[in-house]
Amino acid sequence: MNKVYKGGLSKLINKNKMKKDIEEVIRFYMDTKDWEVSDKEFPLVARSFKSDADKLLRLGKDVEKVKRKTKLTKKWCESRDLEWSLGTVVKKWFDKMKPKKEKKHPYYRGQRMYEKGDTWFVIPNDGGKHLEFSGSKEDIEWKTKKEVKNN
């Protein structure tokens, strides 16, 4: 025996579409976080993200728009070394987010530098006395903190 839903067949179809869209948003979120969840575990894990995914779909009215905003929020949070979730995407929905550009700092042979007045100084890696730089400006390397960590 079939159940009769208020609103007829169209309401049933909309509910099924909404469920599929919510599932698609949650799976996309898990993919962006590089989480691997089996089909068996998915319903358990998805429960905690269901309300935020529903809110996002109501705000965006389209799965693709929600995906774009999720990617933008991910970039924005990563540029600031922040953790994020679907809740963050909901909170930042109306914000104009631009990823933070990484600032480049001066280095000479792997040692940090700074300028005071017209004079450049080198900070030794051992933390000793700052030395006046006597080389040319072409010898100065400009690197981000991530580039320094990777070397």
Backbone hydrogen bonds, N-H to C=O, Kabsch-Sander energy under -0.5 kcal/mol:
donor,donor_aa,acceptor,acceptor_aa,energy
5,Y,3,K,-0.6
8,G,5,Y,-2.0
11,K,7,G,-0.6
12,L,8,G,-1.3
13,I,9,L,-2.6
14,N,10,S,-2.2
15,K,11,K,-2.1
16,N,12,L,-2.2
17,K,13,I,-2.5
18,M,14,N,-2.6
19,K,15,K,-2.3
20,K,16,N,-2.3
21,D,17,K,-2.7
22,I,18,M,-2.6
23,E,19,K,-2.4
24,E,20,K,-2.4
25,V,21,D,-2.4
26,I,22,I,-2.4
27,R,23,E,-2.6
28,F,24,E,-2.3
29,Y,25,V,-2.5
30,M,26,I,-2.5
31,D,27,R,-2.2
32,T,28,F,-2.4
33,K,29,Y,-1.6
34,D,31,D,-1.2
35,W,30,M,-2.9
37,V,35,W,-0.7
42,F,38,S,-1.8
44,L,41,E,-0.7
45,V,41,E,-2.1
46,A,42,F,-3.3
47,R,43,P,-1.0
48,S,45,V,-0.9
49,F,46,A,-1.4
50,K,46,A,-1.0
50,K,47,R,-0.6
53,A,49,F,-2.4
54,D,50,K,-2.3
55,K,51,S,-2.4
56,L,52,D,-2.4
57,L,53,A,-2.2
58,R,54,D,-2.0
59,L,55,K,-2.1
60,G,56,L,-3.3
61,K,57,L,-2.3
66,V,62,D,-1.9
67,K,63,V,-2.4
68,R,64,E,-2.3
69,K,65,K,-2.2
70,T,66,V,-2.3
71,K,67,K,-2.4
72,L,68,R,-2.3
73,T,69,K,-2.4
74,K,70,T,-2.3
75,K,71,K,-2.3
76,W,72,L,-2.5
77,C,73,T,-2.7
78,E,74,K,-2.6
79,S,75,K,-2.0
80,R,76,W,-0.5
80,R,77,C,-1.0
81,D,78,E,-1.2
82,L,77,C,-2.8
89,V,85,S,-1.4
90,V,86,L,-2.0
91,K,87,G,-2.4
92,K,88,T,-2.3
93,W,90,V,-1.2
95,D,92,K,-1.1
97,M,95,D,-1.0
105,H,143,K,-3.3
107,Y,141,E,-2.7
108,Y,111,Q,-2.6
111,Q,108,Y,-1.5
113,M,106,P,-2.1
114,Y,121,F,-1.9
116,K,119,T,-3.1
119,T,116,K,-1.8
121,F,114,Y,-3.0
122,V,131,L,-3.3
123,I,112,R,-3.4
127,G,124,P,-1.7
131,L,122,V,-2.5
133,F,120,W,-2.9
139,D,136,S,-1.7
140,I,137,K,-1.0
141,E,107,Y,-3.2
143,K,105,H,-2.5
143,K,141,E,-0.6
148,V,144,T,-1.8
149,K,145,K,-2.2
150,N,146,K,-2.0
151,N,147,E,-0.9
151,N,148,V,-0.5
